[in-house]
Amino acid sequence: MTLDLATARARDAADPLRSYRERFALPDGILYLDGNSLGVLPLATIARQQEVVARQWGNSLIRSWNDHGWIDAPQRIGAKIARLIGAGPHEVIVADSVSVNLFKLIVAAAALAPERTLLLSESGNFHTDLHIASGAAECVPGLRLEVVARDQLDSRIGDDLNLLLLTHVHFKAGYRFDMAEVTARARDAGARTLWDLSHSVGAVPLHLNHDGAELAVGCGYKYLNGGPGAPAFLYVAEHLQERLVSPLRGWMGHAAPFAFTDDYVPAPGVARFLAGTPSILALSALESGVDAFDGIEIDALWAKSIALFDLFAARMAERCPELSCISPAEPERRGSHISFRHPNAFEICQALIAEGVVGDFRAPDVIRFGLTPLYLGFEDVWQAIERLRAILESGRWREARFAVRGKVT
């Protein structure tokens, strides 16, 4: 691979996805490599929010629930996300947050096999997933959470396993599980698997139906560009939907929410996992983010992600060998971000941000860069690494001690 600037520009010019960059508000002078943490603003979101606020809410008021499809938004947007994850449109619904949806599905799924007592997850999994899992386990009589290293998971899949909770793409290093293989291994042992797709959806190819996945949750504000704190989604395979009942039994998940009865009857299908009244402004922003994928096949996105990763890895090895890549080189084993280890990762990351290159730091010593093919270009990668090289050579990172560790930057 030739790594000169002219080649990077030529690859941008030939990129079949290049025109989709125009769908997003990209600030001048910023090389944004953090879309795996918070996606950028789709331009369509601005007009959509004005429409929902001024015309719908402002003029139609409460009639908007029916006149403008507010009441159907969780199902409608869920069906659009289903295309991106290889699921049926009736198997995905938008609701709440990833954390809340994890709790719902852990408790509901665990109840199907009360004789099985083990809830199993991976050490180093995203900490919120483990926190939610521990709380859910305390709510289910007899269920216990066990957290083991990745290489010990196989040995713990046995007769006592109720539910295996895993993040498909690891938030830090980007390691990716083989969904079909892991799901089949758990199923052969009589257990189910719950997947967190937060670092997968909108970035890597997903085929939930084909891979036999039964349960999943995912994030709306990373690669889906739904805005800060965007609603999440959950997936339940059709054959399980009537067997599960959400532990959070809100009125929107009732079979007849406007009958106002005291007793709870779960809605048919995946709609039973709704709870309270959804945030329409947040849903409309998420829908704009999902609509930005219109006309794009995920395989095309993934092909560009691979090319961006290869350029990033090769260029870093040449220009910044002080930083050690910890993400897998093989595309089938990773997601769409690339991570590097350095003892001064925090200070280097802060210096990069000051220079207009926005990645993020993950404790204790990792810098992470998101590769978002919808709007990231090859020249962006080239320029980001040149700025990093200049920071390392000048020692400016030593001055970058102005932020507090742990603060979102």
Buried (B, 14 or more C-beta within 10 A) or exposed (E): EEBEEEBBBBBBEEBEBBEBBEBBEBEEEBBBBBBBBBBBBBBBBEEBBEBBEEEBBEEBEEEBBEEBEBBEBBBBBBBBBBBBBBBBEBBBBBBBBBBBBBBBBBBBBBBEBEEBBBBBBBEBBBEBBBEBBBBBBEEBEEBBBBBBEBEEBEEBBEEBBBBBBBBBBBBBBBBBBEBBEBBBBBBEBBBBBBBBBBBBBBBBBBBBBEBBBBBBBBBBBBBBBBBEEBBBBBBBBBEBBEEBBBBBBBBBBBEEBEEEEEEBEBBEBBBBBBBEEBBBBBBBBBBBBBBBBEEBEBEEBBBBBBBBBBBBBBBBEEBBEBBBBBBBEEBEEBBBBBBBBBEBBBBBBBBBBBBBBBBBBBEEBBBBBBBBBBBBBBBBBBBBBBBBBEBBEEEBBEEBEEBEEEEEE
